[in-house]
């Protein structure tokens, strides 16, 4: 969701930072970022189209979750859920170092803080007025913490990031497992057994006037903020540190030996198999509360799948398939614009008052038609736009705000 680098003069170490030139971008980062921004839509789609309880308990969707619907959910869960968020977070961690440089570089550090400030404002507006699932504010807040460790070595970043990720994953799984000992009445507030009548009320709240829908979005966003502050900032910080460490080690820049990428692809394939087994068991058992929320295979192994995806894309780029990957790279160059455009498209389709009002009417597997349609549009429009312009429209706005001066949009 960020540009690949910031230019500074090699001859003048105190030269003022300027926006990255297209020729200086790292193709491997853009390709992986493009894959992540498209893939995240597969996960977010249900949050645009169904009430919150359906996100936690897929069996609550109108019509139930059987047959093709179950297979459609399983495809999303196995291949995308948590993997895209993990990949995004790692890439953002790499960008913190690329933009801010070493902590001794005060000029670039100031630029990085301004960049995160404006990202936070974008995220605040996005979450309050458009969609409660916004991740921009989370990244801005977490980035303000992670920028403090950007001078660490790759080894230290990886050790601390991986350790923190494993500890937090174990705590999460352990806490959810302890819910088995809680009395049944203590689980009533979670919404796991939401009735069809209650779902109908929630659906109607997103199908009202533009004002009613916006107030509903605001209410949902306010409810999410405490969870984000307590749980998601530490978890995201761990992933950002891993991404920064992987970039410094040369992995995300495409400079690691081929066998390293091959190893991660093998580990990711094995992880996908285990996650698929776990998902099949959840479907067969009717999505019991504790097991569905806990999902230990997915919780612990999602980062390995994310790195397998990155490895496969980097190897494809290394071995001469850049032409095929170019649309994906262009989508990655415009990740900020594409991410927010996904929200505009989906809320226009599903929200009432300011859209077509399909909220609560489309579930798995029909939701995949919307996802794939938007993928096709963004893979076409991103190269077309960048054939005439040097960056996406929202990237241009973000950079103007960050640099505090005019930034060329049209290609020379």
C-alpha positions, 0 to 999 in steps of 0.5 A: 500500500506504499511506494517502494522507495524514496530517492535521495542523492547518492552524492549529497547525503543531506539532499531533500527526499523526493518521491520515488521514480518509476525506474527506481521501483522494486518490481518484486515488491510491486508484484507482491503488493499487487497480489496482496491488495487484490487478495485482501478483497476476497477476505473483506468482501463478506464484511461489506455484504453481511452483518458482523456476526456472519463474519465470525460464524459463516453458518449464519449467512442467509440460506446457510453454508452448505455445498457450493457456499461452503466450498466458496467460503473454504476457498477464501479461508484457506487461501486468503484469510489472514494471509493477505493481512499478514503479507500487507503488514510485512510489506508495510514494515519494509516500506517504513525502512524504505521511506524513513531510512536509518534513525540517524537520517532526521530528514527522512524520519520527519518525512516518514512521520508526516506520511504516517500522520496523513495515512492516519487521517485517511484511515480515520475518514475511511473507517468513520464514513465508509467502512468499519474494517479500515486498516489504514489507521491501524498501520499509521499507529503501528508504524509510529511504534515500529519506526523506532526500531528501523535501525535494528539489524535484519537478524534482530528484527526477525528474531524479535518479530517472529518471537512476538508473533508466536507468543501472541498467536499462542496467547490468542489460541490459549485464551480462546481455548479457555472459553470452553470453561466459561458458562453458556450465558457468558457467551451470549454477548458474542453474537455466535447464535444470532437469530434470523430475526436479529440478522434481519434487523442488522441487515435493515440498518445497512439498507436505510438512508445514506445517513442511517447507513453512515451512522451504522458504519460509525457505530461499528467502527467505534466498536472495533477501535478498542479491539484494534488498540489492544490486540491488532497493534502488537500483532501488526507490529510483529509482522511489520518487524518481520517484513522489515527484517526480510527486506534488509536480508534481501528476501523481499527485494528478490535477492535471496538464493532461489533455494530459500524461496523454494523452501518457503514455497514447500513450507507454505504448501504444507501449511495450506494442506493443514489449514484446509484440513482444519477448514473441512473439519469446521464445516463438517462440525457446523462451526462450533464457537471455540474451534472456529474462533481458535483455528490454530493451524491458520493462526500459526501457519498463515505467515508461512503461506504469505511468504510462500506467495511472495516467494512464488511471485519473486521467482516468477519475476526472476525467471523471465515472467515480468511481462505476465506479472506487469498488470499485478505490479501496476496494481501494486504501484496503485495499491493505496488507490485500489484499496480505497477504490474497492471500498467505494465499489463494494459500498456502492453495491451493498449499502443502502441510501448511497448505493444499490442496497444489496447488503445481506442479499449476496453470500458465498459463492455468488460473492466471488463473482463480485470479487473476481469482477473487481480484480479484472477491473483493477488489473486492467485500469491500473496499467492503463492509468500508469501508461499516462500517469506516474502514480495513482490519483490517491497516491498523488494526493498522499504524496502532495500532503506528505511533501508539502509541495507540488508533485508531478502526476503526468508522465514526462 
